[in-house]
Structure formats: C-alpha cells, structure tokens
Amino acid sequence: MPLLRLGVEARFYELDQSLGVILHSAKSLIDERTKALLAVNYFGFPQDLSKLRSFCDENNLYFVEDSAHGLLSCVGSRPLGTFGDISILSIRKTLPLPNGAALIVNNTSLLERKSEVVELPTTAPTNLAQFALRNGIRAIERRTSIRLAASLKGALGHTHYGLVAEPASGGASGDVTTFDNPPLSRFAMYLLHRVDVEKIRGERRRAFMFWRDEVARSIDSAKPIFTDLPDGVVPFALPLVARDYRKLQRDLYNIGVECRDYTTVPAGSPGWEYAERVVLVPLHYLGR
Ligand SMILES: Cc1ncc(COP(=O)(O)O)c(C=O)c1O
C-alpha cells in the first residue's frame, strides 16, 4: 500500500503453501524497470533469505525485507530485519505496545545523508532488535522532523544502519512518513523500556506450540501454515488456513480462542482468495 501511494508500480509474484517466494514467478515479472524485490517474513517465519539475496544480486535488484511480523525473530542468531538492503519492523505487532515502527537501512549506499549516521555501541545479536528500537525510539522522542539514521554494530560483524522515520500526521504528500499509523506515543515509549523481551520471546514460542497442538487435537476445519517452529523464530500468530471459514471460527471459539482474519489484501487482487481463508490465532503475552 505505501508503495502504491508513492506511485511505485508493484507486481505480485506467487507464494508456495508455506508462503515462500516462488522465484520463477518473481523472475517472470522482472523487466528493465524493476528495481527491487519485496518479500515478507510472514508471521515471523523467515523466507529463505540467502536464496532471496542471491536472486536479487543475480537480477540486480534491491531486496526489501518486510519483517513487520518478525521483530524478535532470528535465523540462527541473526535477527530478521538485518537481511534486506532495507528492512521494515513493526513494534506493536510483537510487543504489547499501542504503536511504533522502524525502517532499517542495512545497505549504507542508500543513505542520502551520511552525516545523519550515528554510531552506536556493539550489542549482542539476541538483543539487536531491541537495541535498534530503543535507539530509534529515542530519536523519535527527540522529534526529528523527518528522519534520523543510526548505525548498529552487531556481534556478527555487520554494520547495520537504522533509518527511523517518524510517522507524522498530515505531512507533505508523497512523504513516506505520512501514512496512516500514529507516531510512537509517550505511553508506548514508557512501556517499551519496561517490557521483558526475553520473556515475550519465550512465551510467544510456548503459546504457538500450545495452540498448534490444541488445534491439531480438536479442530478439523483448518490446517496450520507452519507446523515446525525453528529455533530463533518468534511467531506473531499461529496462522491457519480454513477449510470452512465459519466453522473454523466456531470451533476456535469453542476452545477459547477469539480469532481474527487476515484480509489485508484488497478484494480481487492476486492471492486474495487464499488470504480470505487465513485465520490468525493471536499469541500476545503482556510481559508480566
Ligand atoms: C506484512 C506487513 N507489513 C507491514 C505492515 C505494516 O505494519 P504497521 O501496521 O505497524 O504499520 C503490516 C501490517 O499489518 C503487515 O502485515
């Protein structure tokens, strides 16, 4: 949606059953005007990121990693949000906060104004996302008018540059900072410094396994998209594909789950019919 609002043409490639990018489908959409591949780490489950990186390198494309669902998720010890030339993180989807987001520019050649880069101390990889956020959020608090860049040095030896945009209300049109979401509020910032990230990481994983097993035991109206939970993955939700949508809602309600659908895809666009059948079991943990 933000791309469309910026006047950027988007073409939709196909996904496989586990929501992985089908590369030959993506390949068929590339022409001389194609600049970037955007891939989503759906529900905190990583794409095959090294394959996507090679694909982008071979086809001379930037890689935009949408990790809005994967704030605390890692591949091994490397956090999602560090793989794209540009990566997107959403804070409020993983942590119990009302709002907040970060745009991480890992490819420093994309930074227009190097003078905005602030070097930050090295941090352990497991805390990298939290660290990026803490610093990004400080920047937002200082109310930089448009954006502020910050660098993160991970224990992996990569240098990560975080470009943090403050979503403003009613800014100039075409400015990427003017989309619908509210800026990180003081209340969200207050909470951010108090949430127990390690506990949330563990509890989300525990809840995923609990509800996955519970669904497998007592529900026949749906199939989970992901059954394995690899080490390092911190899921946003347990996504199910409904065989019968209404029946699934009732079945879930009967085992104590009020689920929500995931219809962010505009009606009639590619993938819409599949997205209509995806139901999310929430895994929120309030960190207490
Ligand atoms: C895949 C994906 N990317 C980005 C976003 C945007 O995140 P936010 O709502 O925090 O702006 C969403 C929101 O649902 C999403 O599902």
PDBQT file of the ligand as one rigid body, heavy atoms in Angstrom, charges set to zero:
ROOT
HETATM    1  C1  LIG A 301       3.304  -7.772   6.151  1.00  0.00    +0.000 C 
HETATM    2  C2  LIG A 301       3.061  -6.422   6.782  1.00  0.00    +0.000 A 
HETATM    3  N1  LIG A 301       3.935  -5.421   6.550  1.00  0.00    +0.000 NA
HETATM    4  C3  LIG A 301       3.774  -4.195   7.100  1.00  0.00    +0.000 A 
HETATM    5  C4  LIG A 301       2.697  -3.928   7.912  1.00  0.00    +0.000 A 
HETATM    6  C5  LIG A 301       2.546  -2.565   8.487  1.00  0.00    +0.000 C 
HETATM    7  O1  LIG A 301       2.834  -2.550   9.864  1.00  0.00    +0.000 OA
HETATM    8  P1  LIG A 301       2.190  -1.399  10.774  1.00  0.00    +0.000 P 
HETATM    9  O2  LIG A 301       0.724  -1.718  10.857  1.00  0.00    +0.000 OA
HETATM   10  O3  LIG A 301       2.877  -1.472  12.105  1.00  0.00    +0.000 OA
HETATM   11  O4  LIG A 301       2.458  -0.120  10.057  1.00  0.00    +0.000 OA
HETATM   12  C6  LIG A 301       1.747  -4.918   8.147  1.00  0.00    +0.000 A 
HETATM   13  C7  LIG A 301       0.572  -4.660   8.990  1.00  0.00    +0.000 C 
HETATM   14  O5  LIG A 301      -0.317  -5.486   9.142  1.00  0.00    +0.000 OA
HETATM   15  C8  LIG A 301       1.941  -6.206   7.587  1.00  0.00    +0.000 A 
HETATM   16  O6  LIG A 301       1.061  -7.224   7.819  1.00  0.00    +0.000 OA
ENDROOT
TORSDOF 0
